[in-house]
């Protein structure tokens, strides 16, 4: 499954509108719609926030597995180094 389908599926399974997810991510609804439709690639910092919000693994969102959770607690503190600086999974 492509991650865009997974994003829509997760959002609908949680009875959320694009607007409410966009607010959680601190972006506009239009920006979120571009990510969910695949017209724009999802940045890793937003992927991490979505994993925390839905309490699923990145592998699940990206379609590498159909198991929502990893074998470790996804809320553990993880630092990811990106070209925009470090991202802490515990940040909201």
C-alpha positions as a Markdown table, in Angstrom:
| # | Residue | x | y | z |
|---|---|---|---|---|
| 1 | Unk | 0.0 | 0.0 | 0.0 |
| 2 | Unk | 1.3 | 3.5 | -0.9 |
| 3 | Unk | 1.8 | 5.9 | 2.0 |
| 4 | Unk | -0.8 | 8.3 | 0.6 |
| 5 | Unk | -3.5 | 5.6 | 0.9 |
| 6 | Unk | -2.3 | 4.8 | 4.4 |
| 7 | Unk | -2.5 | 8.5 | 5.4 |
| 8 | Unk | -6.1 | 8.7 | 4.2 |
| 9 | Unk | -7.0 | 5.4 | 5.7 |
| 10 | Unk | -5.6 | 6.3 | 9.2 |
| 11 | Unk | -7.3 | 9.7 | 9.1 |
| 12 | Unk | -10.7 | 8.2 | 8.1 |
| 13 | Unk | -10.4 | 5.4 | 10.7 |
| 14 | Unk | -9.9 | 8.0 | 13.4 |
| 15 | Unk | -12.9 | 10.0 | 12.1 |
| 16 | Unk | -10.8 | 13.1 | 11.4 |
| 17 | Unk | -10.9 | 15.7 | 8.7 |
| 18 | Unk | -7.8 | 16.9 | 6.8 |
| 19 | Unk | -8.2 | 20.2 | 8.7 |
| 20 | Unk | -7.8 | 18.6 | 12.1 |
| 21 | Unk | -4.7 | 16.7 | 11.1 |
| 22 | Unk | -3.2 | 19.8 | 9.5 |
| 23 | Unk | -3.8 | 21.6 | 12.8 |
| 24 | Unk | -1.9 | 18.8 | 14.7 |
| 25 | Unk | 1.0 | 19.1 | 12.2 |
| 26 | Unk | 1.0 | 23.0 | 12.4 |
| 27 | Unk | 0.4 | 23.3 | 8.6 |
| 28 | Unk | -2.5 | 24.4 | 6.4 |
| 29 | Unk | -5.2 | 22.0 | 5.2 |
| 30 | Unk | -4.1 | 22.6 | 1.7 |
| 31 | Unk | -0.5 | 21.5 | 2.5 |
| 32 | Unk | -1.8 | 18.4 | 4.2 |
| 33 | Unk | -4.0 | 17.6 | 1.2 |
| 34 | Unk | -1.0 | 17.8 | -1.0 |
| 35 | Unk | 0.8 | 15.2 | 1.1 |
| 36 | Unk | -2.2 | 12.9 | 1.3 |
| 37 | Unk | -2.8 | 13.1 | -2.4 |
| 38 | Unk | 0.9 | 12.5 | -3.2 |
| 39 | Unk | 1.3 | 15.8 | -5.0 |
| 40 | Unk | 4.0 | 16.6 | -2.5 |
| 41 | Unk | 6.4 | 14.3 | -0.6 |
| 42 | Unk | 5.9 | 14.0 | 3.1 |
| 43 | Unk | 8.8 | 15.4 | 5.1 |
| 44 | Unk | 10.3 | 13.2 | 7.7 |
| 45 | Unk | 9.5 | 15.6 | 10.5 |
| 46 | Unk | 5.8 | 15.3 | 9.6 |
| 47 | Unk | 6.0 | 11.5 | 9.3 |
| 48 | Unk | 7.4 | 11.3 | 12.8 |
| 49 | Unk | 4.6 | 13.5 | 14.1 |
| 50 | Unk | 2.0 | 11.4 | 12.3 |
| 51 | Unk | 3.5 | 8.2 | 13.8 |
| 52 | Unk | 3.2 | 9.7 | 17.3 |
| 53 | Unk | -0.3 | 11.1 | 16.7 |
| 54 | Unk | -1.7 | 7.7 | 15.4 |
| 55 | Unk | 0.7 | 5.7 | 17.6 |
| 56 | Unk | 1.9 | 3.6 | 14.6 |
| 57 | Unk | 5.3 | 2.8 | 13.2 |
| 58 | Unk | 6.8 | 4.6 | 10.2 |
| 59 | Unk | 7.0 | 1.3 | 8.5 |
| 60 | Unk | 3.2 | 1.0 | 8.8 |
| 61 | Unk | 2.5 | 4.5 | 7.3 |
| 62 | Unk | 5.1 | 3.9 | 4.5 |
| 63 | Unk | 3.4 | 0.6 | 3.7 |
| 64 | Unk | 6.4 | -1.7 | 4.5 |
| 65 | Unk | 4.2 | -3.6 | 7.0 |
| 66 | Unk | 0.6 | -4.1 | 7.9 |
| 67 | Unk | 1.4 | -4.3 | 11.6 |
| 68 | Unk | 0.7 | -0.9 | 13.1 |
| 69 | Unk | 3.1 | -1.1 | 16.0 |
| 70 | Unk | 6.8 | -1.9 | 16.3 |
| 71 | Unk | 8.1 | -4.3 | 18.9 |
| 72 | Unk | 9.3 | -1.3 | 21.0 |
| 73 | Unk | 7.2 | 1.5 | 22.4 |
| 74 | Unk | 7.0 | 4.2 | 19.7 |
| 75 | Unk | 6.8 | 6.9 | 22.3 |
| 76 | Unk | 10.3 | 6.2 | 23.4 |
| 77 | Unk | 12.6 | 9.2 | 22.9 |
| 78 | Unk | 14.2 | 9.0 | 19.5 |
| 79 | Unk | 16.3 | 11.7 | 17.9 |
| 80 | Unk | 16.5 | 11.8 | 14.1 |
| 81 | Unk | 19.1 | 13.9 | 12.4 |
| 82 | Unk | 17.8 | 15.7 | 9.3 |
| 83 | Unk | 19.0 | 18.5 | 7.1 |
| 84 | Unk | 16.7 | 20.8 | 9.1 |
| 85 | Unk | 18.3 | 19.8 | 12.4 |
| 86 | Unk | 17.5 | 17.2 | 15.0 |
| 87 | Unk | 13.9 | 16.0 | 15.5 |
| 88 | Unk | 12.8 | 14.5 | 18.8 |
| 89 | Unk | 9.8 | 12.1 | 18.4 |
| 90 | Unk | 8.5 | 13.4 | 21.8 |
| 91 | Unk | 8.1 | 16.9 | 20.4 |
| 92 | Unk | 4.6 | 17.9 | 19.4 |
